[in-house]
Amino acid sequence: EGIHLLVDIGTNGEMVLVGKGRFLTCSTAAGPAFEGAGIKFGMRAADGAIERVKISEDVQLEVIGQENEKIRGICGSGLIDAVSEMYKAGIIKSDGRIVSSQNDLEKLPSALQERIINNGSKEFVLAWKEITDEGENITITQKDIRSLQLAKGAVLAGTKILMDYLEVQPQDIDM
């Protein structure tokens, strides 16, 4: 009963919309961002991968594996968390750009300001090199954010097409 949406995200985004006596499906080329590929420090969800990110006055990370596991990279769920938290904290703007104006930077806690670096393009340091496996900072780059935006856009486009075919709105979906 009701209207339900199922989404499997990965290199392809597969969606199933069920309701009104119909099952509608589609697949979109979401790109590899959700699986960590094509991301500067992306990796599969394995020991040493950042899987959860919280940002307040500074950055807190959850890493797959043992508590003392050296950080090796970031998996898809960690990337989604990181970008979401960066937006909520004011590190990125609504268009996905990492802040650069002095006015925007001054609004951030000093620990977060220090994590915004420029290595030819803007990057945000999630893990300092001292706690990483390879001895280099693990960062989210502007390009990483764009890759995630493209992947999210592909999944959203597929979902909207299914909703159009079933003639439903987001508020009609029962989870």
PyMOL commands that place a pseudoatom at each C-alpha (Angstrom):
pseudoatom trace, name=CA, resn=GLU, resi=1, chain=A, elem=C, hetatm=0, pos=[0.000, 0.000, 0.000]
pseudoatom trace, name=CA, resn=GLY, resi=2, chain=A, elem=C, hetatm=0, pos=[1.099, 3.543, -0.546]
pseudoatom trace, name=CA, resn=ILE, resi=3, chain=A, elem=C, hetatm=0, pos=[3.910, 4.872, -2.671]
pseudoatom trace, name=CA, resn=HIS, resi=4, chain=A, elem=C, hetatm=0, pos=[7.477, 3.761, -1.997]
pseudoatom trace, name=CA, resn=LEU, resi=5, chain=A, elem=C, hetatm=0, pos=[10.838, 4.689, -3.478]
pseudoatom trace, name=CA, resn=LEU, resi=6, chain=A, elem=C, hetatm=0, pos=[13.858, 2.396, -3.301]
pseudoatom trace, name=CA, resn=VAL, resi=7, chain=A, elem=C, hetatm=0, pos=[17.259, 3.725, -4.354]
pseudoatom trace, name=CA, resn=ASP, resi=8, chain=A, elem=C, hetatm=0, pos=[20.552, 1.857, -4.682]
pseudoatom trace, name=CA, resn=ILE, resi=9, chain=A, elem=C, hetatm=0, pos=[23.443, 4.233, -5.197]
pseudoatom trace, name=CA, resn=GLY, resi=10, chain=A, elem=C, hetatm=0, pos=[26.784, 3.316, -6.681]
pseudoatom trace, name=CA, resn=THR, resi=11, chain=A, elem=C, hetatm=0, pos=[28.430, 3.749, -10.063]
pseudoatom trace, name=CA, resn=ASN, resi=12, chain=A, elem=C, hetatm=0, pos=[24.912, 3.299, -11.372]
pseudoatom trace, name=CA, resn=GLY, resi=13, chain=A, elem=C, hetatm=0, pos=[21.945, 4.622, -9.470]
pseudoatom trace, name=CA, resn=GLU, resi=14, chain=A, elem=C, hetatm=0, pos=[19.061, 2.196, -9.616]
pseudoatom trace, name=CA, resn=MET, resi=15, chain=A, elem=C, hetatm=0, pos=[15.628, 3.371, -8.566]
pseudoatom trace, name=CA, resn=VAL, resi=16, chain=A, elem=C, hetatm=0, pos=[12.307, 1.611, -8.096]
pseudoatom trace, name=CA, resn=LEU, resi=17, chain=A, elem=C, hetatm=0, pos=[9.103, 3.570, -7.536]
pseudoatom trace, name=CA, resn=VAL, resi=18, chain=A, elem=C, hetatm=0, pos=[6.133, 1.456, -6.424]
pseudoatom trace, name=CA, resn=GLY, resi=19, chain=A, elem=C, hetatm=0, pos=[2.561, 2.672, -6.207]
pseudoatom trace, name=CA, resn=LYS, resi=20, chain=A, elem=C, hetatm=0, pos=[-0.822, 2.935, -7.886]
pseudoatom trace, name=CA, resn=GLY, resi=21, chain=A, elem=C, hetatm=0, pos=[-0.538, -0.739, -8.878]
pseudoatom trace, name=CA, resn=ARG, resi=22, chain=A, elem=C, hetatm=0, pos=[2.719, -0.159, -10.791]
pseudoatom trace, name=CA, resn=PHE, resi=23, chain=A, elem=C, hetatm=0, pos=[6.428, -0.851, -10.414]
pseudoatom trace, name=CA, resn=LEU, resi=24, chain=A, elem=C, hetatm=0, pos=[8.593, 1.649, -12.285]
pseudoatom trace, name=CA, resn=THR, resi=25, chain=A, elem=C, hetatm=0, pos=[12.361, 1.264, -12.513]
pseudoatom trace, name=CA, resn=CYS, resi=26, chain=A, elem=C, hetatm=0, pos=[15.293, 3.069, -14.031]
pseudoatom trace, name=CA, resn=SER, resi=27, chain=A, elem=C, hetatm=0, pos=[19.056, 3.239, -13.833]
pseudoatom trace, name=CA, resn=THR, resi=28, chain=A, elem=C, hetatm=0, pos=[21.244, 6.312, -14.122]
pseudoatom trace, name=CA, resn=ALA, resi=29, chain=A, elem=C, hetatm=0, pos=[24.966, 6.652, -14.711]
pseudoatom trace, name=CA, resn=ALA, resi=30, chain=A, elem=C, hetatm=0, pos=[25.758, 8.224, -11.366]
pseudoatom trace, name=CA, resn=GLY, resi=31, chain=A, elem=C, hetatm=0, pos=[29.507, 7.958, -11.811]
pseudoatom trace, name=CA, resn=PRO, resi=32, chain=A, elem=C, hetatm=0, pos=[31.864, 6.381, -9.322]
pseudoatom trace, name=CA, resn=ALA, resi=33, chain=A, elem=C, hetatm=0, pos=[31.778, 9.126, -6.647]
pseudoatom trace, name=CA, resn=PHE, resi=34, chain=A, elem=C, hetatm=0, pos=[29.437, 7.186, -4.347]
pseudoatom trace, name=CA, resn=GLU, resi=35, chain=A, elem=C, hetatm=0, pos=[31.952, 4.335, -4.303]
pseudoatom trace, name=CA, resn=GLY, resi=36, chain=A, elem=C, hetatm=0, pos=[34.953, 6.556, -3.677]
pseudoatom trace, name=CA, resn=ALA, resi=37, chain=A, elem=C, hetatm=0, pos=[36.414, 6.214, -7.196]
pseudoatom trace, name=CA, resn=GLY, resi=38, chain=A, elem=C, hetatm=0, pos=[37.421, 9.387, -9.002]
pseudoatom trace, name=CA, resn=ILE, resi=39, chain=A, elem=C, hetatm=0, pos=[37.755, 11.103, -5.618]
pseudoatom trace, name=CA, resn=LYS, resi=40, chain=A, elem=C, hetatm=0, pos=[41.272, 12.298, -4.720]
pseudoatom trace, name=CA, resn=PHE, resi=41, chain=A, elem=C, hetatm=0, pos=[41.461, 10.127, -1.596]
pseudoatom trace, name=CA, resn=GLY, resi=42, chain=A, elem=C, hetatm=0, pos=[38.512, 7.897, -2.427]
pseudoatom trace, name=CA, resn=MET, resi=43, chain=A, elem=C, hetatm=0, pos=[38.524, 4.209, -1.621]
pseudoatom trace, name=CA, resn=ARG, resi=44, chain=A, elem=C, hetatm=0, pos=[36.106, 1.363, -1.095]
pseudoatom trace, name=CA, resn=ALA, resi=45, chain=A, elem=C, hetatm=0, pos=[34.525, 0.886, 2.319]
pseudoatom trace, name=CA, resn=ALA, resi=46, chain=A, elem=C, hetatm=0, pos=[37.419, -1.028, 3.946]
pseudoatom trace, name=CA, resn=ASP, resi=47, chain=A, elem=C, hetatm=0, pos=[39.663, -0.720, 6.988]
pseudoatom trace, name=CA, resn=GLY, resi=48, chain=A, elem=C, hetatm=0, pos=[41.138, 2.764, 7.172]
pseudoatom trace, name=CA, resn=ALA, resi=49, chain=A, elem=C, hetatm=0, pos=[38.331, 4.466, 5.228]
pseudoatom trace, name=CA, resn=ILE, resi=50, chain=A, elem=C, hetatm=0, pos=[36.597, 7.497, 6.713]
pseudoatom trace, name=CA, resn=GLU, resi=51, chain=A, elem=C, hetatm=0, pos=[32.933, 6.497, 6.871]
pseudoatom trace, name=CA, resn=ARG, resi=52, chain=A, elem=C, hetatm=0, pos=[31.395, 9.222, 9.057]
pseudoatom trace, name=CA, resn=VAL, resi=53, chain=A, elem=C, hetatm=0, pos=[32.198, 12.917, 9.462]
pseudoatom trace, name=CA, resn=LYS, resi=54, chain=A, elem=C, hetatm=0, pos=[30.893, 15.439, 11.975]
pseudoatom trace, name=CA, resn=ILE, resi=55, chain=A, elem=C, hetatm=0, pos=[31.928, 19.085, 11.881]
pseudoatom trace, name=CA, resn=SER, resi=56, chain=A, elem=C, hetatm=0, pos=[31.303, 21.619, 14.637]
pseudoatom trace, name=CA, resn=GLU, resi=57, chain=A, elem=C, hetatm=0, pos=[34.203, 23.585, 16.116]
pseudoatom trace, name=CA, resn=ASP, resi=58, chain=A, elem=C, hetatm=0, pos=[36.533, 21.065, 14.450]
pseudoatom trace, name=CA, resn=VAL, resi=59, chain=A, elem=C, hetatm=0, pos=[36.297, 17.771, 12.535]
pseudoatom trace, name=CA, resn=GLN, resi=60, chain=A, elem=C, hetatm=0, pos=[35.442, 14.402, 14.114]
pseudoatom trace, name=CA, resn=LEU, resi=61, chain=A, elem=C, hetatm=0, pos=[35.904, 11.257, 12.039]
pseudoatom trace, name=CA, resn=GLU, resi=62, chain=A, elem=C, hetatm=0, pos=[34.790, 7.643, 12.273]
pseudoatom trace, name=CA, resn=VAL, resi=63, chain=A, elem=C, hetatm=0, pos=[37.096, 5.237, 10.481]
pseudoatom trace, name=CA, resn=ILE, resi=64, chain=A, elem=C, hetatm=0, pos=[36.286, 1.676, 9.443]
pseudoatom trace, name=CA, resn=GLY, resi=65, chain=A, elem=C, hetatm=0, pos=[38.308, -0.875, 11.373]
pseudoatom trace, name=CA, resn=GLN, resi=66, chain=A, elem=C, hetatm=0, pos=[40.046, -0.726, 14.673]
pseudoatom trace, name=CA, resn=GLU, resi=67, chain=A, elem=C, hetatm=0, pos=[40.101, 2.385, 16.792]
pseudoatom trace, name=CA, resn=ASN, resi=68, chain=A, elem=C, hetatm=0, pos=[43.809, 2.985, 16.186]
pseudoatom trace, name=CA, resn=GLU, resi=69, chain=A, elem=C, hetatm=0, pos=[43.558, 2.319, 12.426]
pseudoatom trace, name=CA, resn=LYS, resi=70, chain=A, elem=C, hetatm=0, pos=[45.585, 4.780, 10.358]
pseudoatom trace, name=CA, resn=ILE, resi=71, chain=A, elem=C, hetatm=0, pos=[43.390, 6.718, 7.948]
pseudoatom trace, name=CA, resn=ARG, resi=72, chain=A, elem=C, hetatm=0, pos=[43.869, 5.636, 4.325]
pseudoatom trace, name=CA, resn=GLY, resi=73, chain=A, elem=C, hetatm=0, pos=[41.105, 7.550, 2.504]
pseudoatom trace, name=CA, resn=ILE, resi=74, chain=A, elem=C, hetatm=0, pos=[37.378, 8.169, 2.334]
pseudoatom trace, name=CA, resn=CYS, resi=75, chain=A, elem=C, hetatm=0, pos=[34.564, 5.910, 1.119]
pseudoatom trace, name=CA, resn=GLY, resi=76, chain=A, elem=C, hetatm=0, pos=[31.280, 7.012, -0.473]
pseudoatom trace, name=CA, resn=SER, resi=77, chain=A, elem=C, hetatm=0, pos=[29.287, 7.339, 2.752]
pseudoatom trace, name=CA, resn=GLY, resi=78, chain=A, elem=C, hetatm=0, pos=[32.113, 9.376, 4.278]
pseudoatom trace, name=CA, resn=LEU, resi=79, chain=A, elem=C, hetatm=0, pos=[32.160, 11.649, 1.237]
pseudoatom trace, name=CA, resn=ILE, resi=80, chain=A, elem=C, hetatm=0, pos=[28.414, 12.268, 1.478]
pseudoatom trace, name=CA, resn=ASP, resi=81, chain=A, elem=C, hetatm=0, pos=[28.745, 12.993, 5.213]
pseudoatom trace, name=CA, resn=ALA, resi=82, chain=A, elem=C, hetatm=0, pos=[31.752, 15.266, 4.685]
pseudoatom trace, name=CA, resn=VAL, resi=83, chain=A, elem=C, hetatm=0, pos=[30.137, 17.414, 2.008]
pseudoatom trace, name=CA, resn=SER, resi=84, chain=A, elem=C, hetatm=0, pos=[26.880, 17.662, 3.958]
pseudoatom trace, name=CA, resn=GLU, resi=85, chain=A, elem=C, hetatm=0, pos=[28.716, 18.676, 7.130]
pseudoatom trace, name=CA, resn=MET, resi=86, chain=A, elem=C, hetatm=0, pos=[30.912, 21.131, 5.224]
pseudoatom trace, name=CA, resn=TYR, resi=87, chain=A, elem=C, hetatm=0, pos=[27.779, 22.811, 3.890]
pseudoatom trace, name=CA, resn=LYS, resi=88, chain=A, elem=C, hetatm=0, pos=[26.098, 22.954, 7.318]
pseudoatom trace, name=CA, resn=ALA, resi=89, chain=A, elem=C, hetatm=0, pos=[29.272, 24.395, 8.876]
pseudoatom trace, name=CA, resn=GLY, resi=90, chain=A, elem=C, hetatm=0, pos=[29.573, 27.124, 6.207]
pseudoatom trace, name=CA, resn=ILE, resi=91, chain=A, elem=C, hetatm=0, pos=[32.735, 25.697, 4.611]
pseudoatom trace, name=CA, resn=ILE, resi=92, chain=A, elem=C, hetatm=0, pos=[31.006, 25.368, 1.263]
pseudoatom trace, name=CA, resn=LYS, resi=93, chain=A, elem=C, hetatm=0, pos=[28.327, 27.582, -0.219]
pseudoatom trace, name=CA, resn=SER, resi=94, chain=A, elem=C, hetatm=0, pos=[25.015, 26.403, -1.673]
pseudoatom trace, name=CA, resn=ASP, resi=95, chain=A, elem=C, hetatm=0, pos=[26.627, 26.094, -5.126]
pseudoatom trace, name=CA, resn=GLY, resi=96, chain=A, elem=C, hetatm=0, pos=[29.251, 23.730, -3.708]
pseudoatom trace, name=CA, resn=ARG, resi=97, chain=A, elem=C, hetatm=0, pos=[32.186, 26.127, -3.785]
pseudoatom trace, name=CA, resn=ILE, resi=98, chain=A, elem=C, hetatm=0, pos=[34.591, 26.134, -0.873]
pseudoatom trace, name=CA, resn=VAL, resi=99, chain=A, elem=C, hetatm=0, pos=[34.480, 29.581, 0.744]
pseudoatom trace, name=CA, resn=SER, resi=100, chain=A, elem=C, hetatm=0, pos=[37.292, 31.973, -0.044]
pseudoatom trace, name=CA, resn=SER, resi=101, chain=A, elem=C, hetatm=0, pos=[36.238, 35.500, 0.905]
pseudoatom trace, name=CA, resn=GLN, resi=102, chain=A, elem=C, hetatm=0, pos=[37.718, 36.865, 4.096]
pseudoatom trace, name=CA, resn=ASN, resi=103, chain=A, elem=C, hetatm=0, pos=[34.217, 37.643, 5.371]
pseudoatom trace, name=CA, resn=ASP, resi=104, chain=A, elem=C, hetatm=0, pos=[33.100, 34.001, 4.940]
pseudoatom trace, name=CA, resn=LEU, resi=105, chain=A, elem=C, hetatm=0, pos=[36.315, 32.612, 6.425]
pseudoatom trace, name=CA, resn=GLU, resi=106, chain=A, elem=C, hetatm=0, pos=[36.052, 34.810, 9.525]
pseudoatom trace, name=CA, resn=LYS, resi=107, chain=A, elem=C, hetatm=0, pos=[32.648, 33.274, 10.303]
pseudoatom trace, name=CA, resn=LEU, resi=108, chain=A, elem=C, hetatm=0, pos=[34.292, 29.851, 10.755]
pseudoatom trace, name=CA, resn=PRO, resi=109, chain=A, elem=C, hetatm=0, pos=[35.990, 28.631, 13.944]
pseudoatom trace, name=CA, resn=SER, resi=110, chain=A, elem=C, hetatm=0, pos=[39.780, 28.982, 13.675]
pseudoatom trace, name=CA, resn=ALA, resi=111, chain=A, elem=C, hetatm=0, pos=[40.306, 25.185, 13.590]
pseudoatom trace, name=CA, resn=LEU, resi=112, chain=A, elem=C, hetatm=0, pos=[38.138, 24.994, 10.458]
pseudoatom trace, name=CA, resn=GLN, resi=113, chain=A, elem=C, hetatm=0, pos=[39.784, 28.032, 8.849]
pseudoatom trace, name=CA, resn=GLU, resi=114, chain=A, elem=C, hetatm=0, pos=[43.152, 26.253, 9.139]
pseudoatom trace, name=CA, resn=ARG, resi=115, chain=A, elem=C, hetatm=0, pos=[41.759, 23.233, 7.280]
pseudoatom trace, name=CA, resn=ILE, resi=116, chain=A, elem=C, hetatm=0, pos=[41.015, 25.222, 4.115]
pseudoatom trace, name=CA, resn=ILE, resi=117, chain=A, elem=C, hetatm=0, pos=[44.139, 25.056, 1.985]
pseudoatom trace, name=CA, resn=ASN, resi=118, chain=A, elem=C, hetatm=0, pos=[45.030, 25.950, -1.589]
pseudoatom trace, name=CA, resn=ASN, resi=119, chain=A, elem=C, hetatm=0, pos=[47.125, 23.418, -3.524]
pseudoatom trace, name=CA, resn=GLY, resi=120, chain=A, elem=C, hetatm=0, pos=[46.367, 24.934, -6.914]
pseudoatom trace, name=CA, resn=SER, resi=121, chain=A, elem=C, hetatm=0, pos=[42.676, 24.691, -6.030]
pseudoatom trace, name=CA, resn=LYS, resi=122, chain=A, elem=C, hetatm=0, pos=[40.761, 24.787, -2.755]
pseudoatom trace, name=CA, resn=GLU, resi=123, chain=A, elem=C, hetatm=0, pos=[40.793, 21.733, -0.506]
pseudoatom trace, name=CA, resn=PHE, resi=124, chain=A, elem=C, hetatm=0, pos=[39.456, 20.993, 2.964]
pseudoatom trace, name=CA, resn=VAL, resi=125, chain=A, elem=C, hetatm=0, pos=[41.601, 18.821, 5.242]
pseudoatom trace, name=CA, resn=LEU, resi=126, chain=A, elem=C, hetatm=0, pos=[39.647, 16.025, 6.908]
pseudoatom trace, name=CA, resn=ALA, resi=127, chain=A, elem=C, hetatm=0, pos=[42.654, 14.246, 8.420]
pseudoatom trace, name=CA, resn=TRP, resi=128, chain=A, elem=C, hetatm=0, pos=[46.073, 15.778, 9.047]
pseudoatom trace, name=CA, resn=LYS, resi=129, chain=A, elem=C, hetatm=0, pos=[49.063, 13.847, 7.697]
pseudoatom trace, name=CA, resn=GLU, resi=130, chain=A, elem=C, hetatm=0, pos=[50.187, 12.830, 11.185]
pseudoatom trace, name=CA, resn=ILE, resi=131, chain=A, elem=C, hetatm=0, pos=[47.267, 10.399, 11.503]
pseudoatom trace, name=CA, resn=THR, resi=132, chain=A, elem=C, hetatm=0, pos=[47.201, 9.051, 7.949]
pseudoatom trace, name=CA, resn=ASP, resi=133, chain=A, elem=C, hetatm=0, pos=[48.672, 5.876, 6.532]
pseudoatom trace, name=CA, resn=GLU, resi=134, chain=A, elem=C, hetatm=0, pos=[50.643, 7.576, 3.744]
pseudoatom trace, name=CA, resn=GLY, resi=135, chain=A, elem=C, hetatm=0, pos=[51.730, 10.623, 5.751]
pseudoatom trace, name=CA, resn=GLU, resi=136, chain=A, elem=C, hetatm=0, pos=[49.794, 13.144, 3.659]
pseudoatom trace, name=CA, resn=ASN, resi=137, chain=A, elem=C, hetatm=0, pos=[46.692, 15.177, 4.456]
pseudoatom trace, name=CA, resn=ILE, resi=138, chain=A, elem=C, hetatm=0, pos=[43.415, 13.494, 3.473]
pseudoatom trace, name=CA, resn=THR, resi=139, chain=A, elem=C, hetatm=0, pos=[41.351, 16.227, 1.815]
pseudoatom trace, name=CA, resn=ILE, resi=140, chain=A, elem=C, hetatm=0, pos=[38.098, 16.915, 0.023]
pseudoatom trace, name=CA, resn=THR, resi=141, chain=A, elem=C, hetatm=0, pos=[38.853, 18.892, -3.127]
pseudoatom trace, name=CA, resn=GLN, resi=142, chain=A, elem=C, hetatm=0, pos=[36.641, 21.219, -5.108]
pseudoatom trace, name=CA, resn=LYS, resi=143, chain=A, elem=C, hetatm=0, pos=[36.691, 18.578, -7.874]
pseudoatom trace, name=CA, resn=ASP, resi=144, chain=A, elem=C, hetatm=0, pos=[35.503, 15.918, -5.384]
pseudoatom trace, name=CA, resn=ILE, resi=145, chain=A, elem=C, hetatm=0, pos=[32.531, 18.109, -4.468]
pseudoatom trace, name=CA, resn=ARG, resi=146, chain=A, elem=C, hetatm=0, pos=[31.657, 18.577, -8.147]
pseudoatom trace, name=CA, resn=SER, resi=147, chain=A, elem=C, hetatm=0, pos=[31.833, 14.802, -8.736]
pseudoatom trace, name=CA, resn=LEU, resi=148, chain=A, elem=C, hetatm=0, pos=[29.416, 14.222, -5.873]
pseudoatom trace, name=CA, resn=GLN, resi=149, chain=A, elem=C, hetatm=0, pos=[27.089, 16.932, -7.196]
pseudoatom trace, name=CA, resn=LEU, resi=150, chain=A, elem=C, hetatm=0, pos=[27.007, 15.262, -10.627]
pseudoatom trace, name=CA, resn=ALA, resi=151, chain=A, elem=C, hetatm=0, pos=[26.293, 11.843, -9.119]
pseudoatom trace, name=CA, resn=LYS, resi=152, chain=A, elem=C, hetatm=0, pos=[23.545, 13.254, -6.909]
pseudoatom trace, name=CA, resn=GLY, resi=153, chain=A, elem=C, hetatm=0, pos=[22.074, 15.083, -9.893]
pseudoatom trace, name=CA, resn=ALA, resi=154, chain=A, elem=C, hetatm=0, pos=[21.897, 11.866, -11.917]
pseudoatom trace, name=CA, resn=VAL, resi=155, chain=A, elem=C, hetatm=0, pos=[20.048, 10.033, -9.131]
pseudoatom trace, name=CA, resn=LEU, resi=156, chain=A, elem=C, hetatm=0, pos=[17.683, 12.970, -8.661]
pseudoatom trace, name=CA, resn=ALA, resi=157, chain=A, elem=C, hetatm=0, pos=[16.965, 13.135, -12.407]
pseudoatom trace, name=CA, resn=GLY, resi=158, chain=A, elem=C, hetatm=0, pos=[16.088, 9.426, -12.493]
pseudoatom trace, name=CA, resn=THR, resi=159, chain=A, elem=C, hetatm=0, pos=[13.864, 9.778, -9.457]
pseudoatom trace, name=CA, resn=LYS, resi=160, chain=A, elem=C, hetatm=0, pos=[12.052, 12.800, -10.916]
pseudoatom trace, name=CA, resn=ILE, resi=161, chain=A, elem=C, hetatm=0, pos=[11.400, 10.962, -14.180]
pseudoatom trace, name=CA, resn=LEU, resi=162, chain=A, elem=C, hetatm=0, pos=[9.856, 8.032, -12.292]
pseudoatom trace, name=CA, resn=MET, resi=163, chain=A, elem=C, hetatm=0, pos=[7.717, 10.422, -10.241]
pseudoatom trace, name=CA, resn=ASP, resi=164, chain=A, elem=C, hetatm=0, pos=[6.538, 12.144, -13.432]
pseudoatom trace, name=CA, resn=TYR, resi=165, chain=A, elem=C, hetatm=0, pos=[5.533, 8.799, -14.973]
pseudoatom trace, name=CA, resn=LEU, resi=166, chain=A, elem=C, hetatm=0, pos=[3.608, 7.820, -11.819]
pseudoatom trace, name=CA, resn=GLU, resi=167, chain=A, elem=C, hetatm=0, pos=[2.233, 11.369, -11.486]
pseudoatom trace, name=CA, resn=VAL, resi=168, chain=A, elem=C, hetatm=0, pos=[3.309, 11.829, -7.863]
pseudoatom trace, name=CA, resn=GLN, resi=169, chain=A, elem=C, hetatm=0, pos=[5.098, 14.522, -5.905]
pseudoatom trace, name=CA, resn=PRO, resi=170, chain=A, elem=C, hetatm=0, pos=[7.846, 14.028, -3.271]
pseudoatom trace, name=CA, resn=GLN, resi=171, chain=A, elem=C, hetatm=0, pos=[5.342, 14.552, -0.454]
pseudoatom trace, name=CA, resn=ASP, resi=172, chain=A, elem=C, hetatm=0, pos=[3.267, 11.616, -1.815]
pseudoatom trace, name=CA, resn=ILE, resi=173, chain=A, elem=C, hetatm=0, pos=[6.066, 9.111, -1.126]
pseudoatom trace, name=CA, resn=ASP, resi=174, chain=A, elem=C, hetatm=0, pos=[5.569, 7.047, 2.053]
pseudoatom trace, name=CA, resn=MET, resi=175, chain=A, elem=C, hetatm=0, pos=[9.235, 6.309, 2.631]
for i in range(1, 175): cmd.bond("trace and resi %d" % i, "trace and resi %d" % (i + 1))
show_as sticks, trace
zoom trace
